[in-house]
Amino acid sequence: MLEWDLTALFTNENNLNEFMQKHLKKSSEFRLKYENNLYKLNPKEFLNSLKEYENLNLALQKILTFAYLTFAKDTTKGSFYAKYEEECKKIEENILFFELEFCDLKQEKTQEFIDFCKDYSFYLSNLIKNKQYNLSKKEERILLQLSNTGANAFARLFDESMSALKIPFEGKKLSEEEILSKLYHHDRKIRKKAAKKFTKSLEKNSSLLTFIFNMIKTQRQIICNLRGYENYELPRHISNQISQKSVDALILSAQKNFHLVSKFYKRKKQILGFNKLKDYDRYAPIGKEAHFDFKEAKKIVLNAFGAFSKEFKDIAQEAFDKGWLDVYPKNKKQSGAFSHPATPDSHPFILLNYTDQRRDLFTLAHELGHTIHQKLSYKVSFLNQNTPLTTSEMASVFAEMLVFDYIKDKLNKEELLTLYAAKIEDIFATFYRQINFTCFERRIYKEKDELSKDKIDRIWLEESQKMFGDSVILTKNYACWWSYIPHFIHSPFYCYAYAYAQLLVLALYGLYKSNKCPNFKELYLSMLSSGGSISPKDLIASFGFDIESKNFWEIGIKEIEKLINDFVNFK
């Protein structure tokens, strides 16, 4: 099956509406029963209320998943998506009081509830830990009512605009995914032309894209100031359950090792025989670029996953067989790729834009890694399923490593060099590039005023050049390429999670391959099955690592250096 089967959520819109009305009524009854009354409850009664709250949140997730996936498949259905966002707001408003009132209880009472609700203790403790950033119920209700006309609305506008973007190229009109795939072409003229055409299309939309970015920035600044966050990235660290100290150490480790990027690209320039390497040459294939149709990619992924874990393979096989994936680019379809966790009574859903490139094989592995993690995390209660981005991206990058390891042993010498180069570039994209993105956002959010496109372009180029040093020349065409990055719009300060996960995976994968941890597979599956019920720090500690240590990130950096040295000295 190559397209989603959304009947796992709802069979039709009537079914959806019946479900919506049923849970709107339940949410009203919940509010009537518990609002302003939590302090009267004994621990058992509170646990019952908590489970009712959980079920209402699960219902919201189910409705919004269906609406969003319908929109992602056809971005002209924005009004359908918006309708159910607005309807869900009625349920959200009815249950909004619950976490706020819990946090406002006396300390003795909250601790009594936390101690009794053992399966939810981590979730409840996190609410108390971050209650200083809560506003009053009245203020929170205002923000809720305005939510779909602020950043969410601009994110939808961004998605609709980018999915409608058609880039003229050699007599055809290509999507964003299709034109970007040309940057992997063996012909330098094709790469250069594709880069210019993409830039031209972005420039045509630059006023809109610049305005959207500014509005996202402004709203985040306002809300962070209202809530009293110390900086504009802190909400992301809190949701990721990691410290500012850990993130700063990660970024510093990356910056200290930018020379590894230059070392790789200088060697690549020699192999390609170029005097200068331009931005559109970054992904130029060395040797013959490999292509994998979806049938072949499916076989590779299943074999690679099966070599690690039968459970991994079984979940992936079920995804392929039962309509969990929407595979190919289509007109009006959202660009990029994702795995949506959906709900335990359905299954995750994967969006791809598969174009038979080598990178598509690894994107498939990446998203299936998310899917396996999401499926395994159904084992914990719904409120505990929400996995921090750092450990979520770890599952996806680990899946990529399994595929890389599987195919590298089946290649000849020339093919192996090509694969090594491509894998190193993937690591750069997941690690160094995401650090650049984060540093770019840090500089953008330091600006109080609305920024001009020229100023954003300049900051983008300055931060991007730091990664490459003098090894790659960034042309003026590259200056506006910040404007198509969806994470800047949908989830500010998301990107460091990829870098975090990349180094974490390199450390874990090195441990796995060393055979020094005989129960590694059991520990890894247990970690994925924990969802968000345990902190990332404690999860990683089960493997003997301390992510707060200054030296921890160097383990992953050394693995990258080893790969680059193998590439540079390849004979």
Stockholm file with secondary structure:
# STOCKHOLM 1.0

chainA/1-571         MLEWDLTALFTNENNLNEFMQKHLKKSSEFRLKYENNLYKLNPKEFLNSLKEYENLNLALQKILTFAYLTFAKDTTKGSFYAKYEEECKKIEENILFFELEFCDLKQEKTQEFIDFCKDYSFYLSNLIKNKQYNLSKKEERILLQLSNTGANAFARLFDESMSALKIPFEGKKLSEEEILSKLYHHDRKIRKKAAKKFTKSLEKNSSLLTFIFNMIKTQRQIICNLRGYENYELPRHISNQISQKSVDALILSAQKNFHLVSKFYKRKKQILGFNKLKDYDRYAPIGKEAHFDFKEAKKIVLNAFGAFSKEFKDIAQEAFDKGWLDVYPKNKKQSGAFSHPATPDSHPFILLNYTDQRRDLFTLAHELGHTIHQKLSYKVSFLNQNTPLTTSEMASVFAEMLVFDYIKDKLNKEELLTLYAAKIEDIFATFYRQINFTCFERRIYKEKDELSKDKIDRIWLEESQKMFGDSVILTKNYACWWSYIPHFIHSPFYCYAYAYAQLLVLALYGLYKSNKCPNFKELYLSMLSSGGSISPKDLIASFGFDIESKNFWEIGIKEIEKLINDFVNFK
#=GR chainA/1-571 SS CCSCCGGGTCSSHHHHHHHHHHHHHHHHHHHHHHTTTGGGCCHHHHHHHHHHHHHHHHHHHHHHHHHHHHHHHCTTCHHHHHHHHHHHHHHHHHHTHHHHHHHHSCHHHHHHHHHHCGGGHHHHHHHHHTGGGCCCHHHHHHHHHHGGGTHHHHHHHHHHHHHHCCEEETTEEECHHHHHHGGGCSCHHHHHHHHHHHHHHHHHTHHHHHHHHHHHHHHHHHHHHHHTCSSTTHHHHHHHTCCHHHHHHHHHHHHHTTHHHHHHHHHHHHHHTCSSCBGGGTTCCSSSCCBCCHHHHHHHHHHHHHHHCHHHHHHHHHHHHTTCEECSCCTTCCCSCEEECCCTTSCCEEECCCCSBHHHHHHHHHHHHHHHHHHHHTTSCHHHHCCCHHHHHHHHHHHHHHHHHHHHTTCCHHHHHHHHHHHHHHHHHHTHHHHHHHHHHHHHHHCCSCCCHHHHHHHHHHHHHHHHTTSSBCCGGGGGGGGGCHHHHHSTTCTHHHHHHHHHHHHHHHHHHHTCCTTHHHHHHHHHHTTTSSCHHHHHHTTTCCTTSTTHHHHHHHHHHHHHHHHHTCC
#=GC SS_cons         CCSCCGGGTCSSHHHHHHHHHHHHHHHHHHHHHHTTTGGGCCHHHHHHHHHHHHHHHHHHHHHHHHHHHHHHHCTTCHHHHHHHHHHHHHHHHHHTHHHHHHHHSCHHHHHHHHHHCGGGHHHHHHHHHTGGGCCCHHHHHHHHHHGGGTHHHHHHHHHHHHHHCCEEETTEEECHHHHHHGGGCSCHHHHHHHHHHHHHHHHHTHHHHHHHHHHHHHHHHHHHHHHTCSSTTHHHHHHHTCCHHHHHHHHHHHHHTTHHHHHHHHHHHHHHTCSSCBGGGTTCCSSSCCBCCHHHHHHHHHHHHHHHCHHHHHHHHHHHHTTCEECSCCTTCCCSCEEECCCTTSCCEEECCCCSBHHHHHHHHHHHHHHHHHHHHTTSCHHHHCCCHHHHHHHHHHHHHHHHHHHHTTCCHHHHHHHHHHHHHHHHHHTHHHHHHHHHHHHHHHCCSCCCHHHHHHHHHHHHHHHHTTSSBCCGGGGGGGGGCHHHHHSTTCTHHHHHHHHHHHHHHHHHHHTCCTTHHHHHHHHHHTTTSSCHHHHHHTTTCCTTSTTHHHHHHHHHHHHHHHHHTCC
//
